[in-house]
Amino acid sequence: MQRWRGLEDIPEDWGRSVVTIGSYDGVHRGHQLIIKHAVDRARELGVPSVLVTFDPHPSEVVRPGSHPPLLAPHHRRAELCAELGVDALLVLPFTTEFSKLSPADFVVKVLVDKLHARAVVEGPNFRFGHKAAGNVDFLREQGKTYDFDVEVVELYVSGSAGGGEPFSSTLTRRLVAEGDVEGAREILGRPHRVEGVVVRGAQRGRELGFPTANVETLPHTAIPADGVYAGWLHVEGEAMPAAISVGTNPQFDGTERTVEAYAIDRVGLDLYGLHVAVDFLAYVRGMAKFDSIEALLEAIADDVKRSRELIEAYEGE
């Protein structure tokens, strides 16, 4: 998959293409439906597919300080898009100047002059241009003028996870924030992932016999509610079953919120300085302060046992 940052990175001899545009944070199942439609349509037409997204998130530029928690950093979104068959990913730097582009100017500068769109594929609620004034109806009218088709793909509707709401990044963020990682998994089509570099912490887990990888998460990461979770710790291509703790470590009166993963049944791991990923499969229990270290150790042992069971059950499905 080709990756471009900014319009100037697009090859000068770029021909017609099928384009889809959006933040696509999380690349959830609704996104996947749109992206797959764009990829399939491109193959039917014999042209490449292009996904256009933005950095930073538009809300941070339009309303500074309102950057939403991110379900996936850009490199992860690129990986997921490549898996879906996207031929090229265009990341447009979203600046104050760019935010002032009218819908008509956006169509000409991006879709017509640079990407030579043959077709544009979007969801029904797609908005673009200054003050989000452009929508799919406007896009259709522009398509008549500039010779591109507009195809609208309906989004999935969630089941128990969202009470019948359409799949969306906003809904997924809410479920993650509530600790409902199972619900988030239903929408994403995979476990929610948090990434970062392993840093040195208080090393209490090591002292207690359960050494953890203390993950310094990337900025704006959507982190699940405080609690204990079952999942995986991904290190250099290996997925290790893990019991994961999120919170301030109330047992020791901690104040800093951390994400720590204990790789089940693994010993002697030296992960400091490595970039790792943590997948959240299922909620185990809430964060608690125990009456004694012995009670804490019993709880951790039970967390590990329960996490192992949940992971094995999932892998056996």
N, C-alpha and C positions, 0 to 999 in steps of 0.2 A: 504494500500500500504506500502510495506517495504521500508525503506530509509537507504541507506548505504553511508558512506563517506570514500572513499579509498577502494582499493582492499581487504585490511585485514578485512573489515567489512562483506564481503560476507560469508555466512555460508559455512563451510567446506563440508557439504553434499549437496551443491547446485547441482541440476541435469541439464538436458538440458533446453535451453530457447530460445526464439526468442528475438533478440536484435536490438535496433536502437540507433544510436549514433549521437550526435550533440549538439550545444549550445542551440538550441530550444528557443532562446530569444523571448518572446512574445507568444509562442505557437499559431501562427497565423493559418489561414485556410489551408495553404500549409502544415505546420507542423502537423496539426490535421489529414490530409489525410494520412500522413506517419504513424503517431502513431496509428491511428485506424486500418490501414492495419496490423501493427505489432501485435496489440492486437487480431484482428480477426484470424490472422495466428496462433498465439499461442494457441488460443482456439481450432482451427481445429486440431492442433497437440497434444493437451492435455498437454501443458507445459506452464510455466509462461512467461510473457513478461517483458523485462527489458529495461529501457531507461537510456542511459549513457550520462552524460553531464559533464561540466568542471567548475571549480572555482579556480582562477578568469578566466575571459574571456581570451582565448589563446593569443589574440593580445596584451594584457597588458604585458605578459611575453616575447613574441617574439619581440615586439616593445614597450618598456616601454613608458608610457605617451599617448598611442594610444587607451586606453580603450574606446569602443564605449558607447554612452548613452544606458542604459538598459531599455527595454520595460517592463520587469517584473523581480523582484528579485527572488532568488531561491525558497523561500518558496511559492511564488505565482505560479511559474512554477510547483512546486510539486502538489499544489492544482488542477491546470488545468489538469495535467497528470493523477492524481487520478480520476478526473471526466471522463476522456476518457477511464478508465479501466486498466491503466498500473498497473502491479503487484508489480514491484520493481523499485526504482529510485537509480541509482548509480552516485554520484557526485565524480569525480576524481580531486583531487588537481592538478592544472596545474602548475608545477614547471619548472624551467629551465632544470633540469635533465629529467623530463617527456617529455619535448618538443623535446628532442634529440632521443627519441625512433624511430627507423625505422618503416615503415609500417609493415614489417614482424614481428618485435618484438612486436608491438602493438597487432597484430592479436593473437600471441601466448600467451602473458602475460595476455591480457584482455579477448579476445573472446574465446580462446581455454582452457587455464589452469583454468580460474576463472569462466566464465559464461557458458562454455560448449555449445556454440551456436549451435542450430539446424538450425536456419535461421537468416539472417541479412537483415533488411529492411532499405533502404536509398533513398534519392532523387538522381536525376541524377548527380548533381554537388558535391556530397559528396567527401571531401578530408580529409586525415588523415596522421599521422606520421610526422617524421622530414621533415621540409620544405614543408609540405602538399604534399608529393610525392606520397602517396597512393590514388587511386581512385576506382570506382566501378569495373572496369575491373580487376585491381590487386586483389581486394577483391574476385571476382569470381574465379580467379586462386587459391587463397589461400583456398577457399571453397572446391575445388576439392581435395586438399591435406588433409584438416582437417575435411571433412565431414559436411559442412554446406552449405545451399543454400543462394543465394543472390538475393533479390527481389528489383527492382527499381520502385519507385512510381513517376510518373510525377507530377510536381507542378501545382497548379492552375495558370491561367493567369488573372491578374487583369483587370478590366474594366476601367471606367472613372478615378478611383483613381490613377492608375499608367500608363495610356496610353498604356496598353497592355503588361506591364512587368510581369514576373512571380512573384507571391507573395513571398516576402522576408522580413526578419527583417530589412535589409538595406533600402529598399523602405519605410517600415513603419516608421522607424526613421526619414527619410527625410520628410514625410508627417506630422508627429508630430511636427518637428522643424519648419515647415512652417505654423503651426496652422490649417492644414487641418485634423481636428480630425474626420470628417465624412469619409474622404478617408481612414484614419487609421482604423476606425471602420469596413469599408468594408473588409479590409484585415484580421483584427484580428477576425472578427466575433462577436465582443463585443466592448464596449467603451474602449479606452486607460485609464489605471489606474496609478495613482501616489500615493505613500504611504509615511507615516512619522508620527512623533509625533507632537501634537499640542503644540506650544510654545507661549509665550507672545510676542506680537509685540507692535507697538505704540498705539494700541487700538483706532485708529481714527474711525474705523468702528463702534465700540460701541458708540462713542461720536456722530456719525452721525445717529444713529438709525438702523444701519445694521451691527451688530456684526459678525465678521468673525473668522473662525478657521484658524490660521496661521500655515501652515503645514511645518515643517522642513523635507524636503524630504531626502530619502536615497541617499547615494553616487552614482554617475554616472546615476542618474535617467534621463530618456528622458522626458523633460518638454516641453509642447507646447509653441509656440511663444507667445510673450506678447499680451494680449487681454483679453476679457471677454467671458466666455463660459457657456453653460448650461450643467448640469450634476447632479451627485449625490454625497453626502457626506455619506460615510459608517462609522458608529460608532457602535461597539459592536453588529454587526449583523443586524443593522437597516440601510436601505437606505433612506436618506432624499433628496428630490429635492433641488438643490442648484444652485446659481449663483456664478461662480468661476472667480476670478481675478488673472491673471498672469502678473507680471511686477515689476517695481521699484517704483510704486506709484508716477507718475510725478506731480500729483496735489500738493504734499507736498515736491517736489524736493528730492525724495528718491533716494538712490544709490544701495540698496540691492534688488536683484530680489527675489520675494516671490510668493508663491502659497497660496491664501486665498479663503476660501469657505464660503459663506453665506447660511445657511440652511433656505430655504424659509418657511415663516409662522411658524417658531419655535422660542420660547422665553425661556429665562432662562437656556439655555444650558451651562454647565460647562465642557469643553472638555480638559482643560489644562492637559498635561501629558499623554493623551490617544493616542494610535496608531490608526490612521484613514486611510481611503483610499478615494481618489477622482477620480470619473469616469468622463471623458470628452465626452459628447454626441455631442455637436454642437457648432460652433463658433457663437458668437453674434455680437461683434464689436472689433475694434482695441483699443489699449490703447490711451488715450488722456488727455490733460490738459485743464481744463475748465476755463472760465473767472471769475467764482465766485463759492462759495460753493453752492449757490442755484442752479446753473446750473449743478453742480456735482450731487446734490441730485436728480434732475430731471432725469439725465442720469441713476443713479443707480436704481431709481424706474422703469424706462423703461427697464433696464437690467433684473430686477427681473420679470417683466411682460412678457417679451419676453422669458426668460428662462422657466418660468412656462408653457407657450404655447408650446414651443418646446418639453419639457418633456412630457406633456400631449398628444401631437400629436404622439410622439414615442411610448408611452405606449398604445396608442389606435390602433396602427398598427396591 
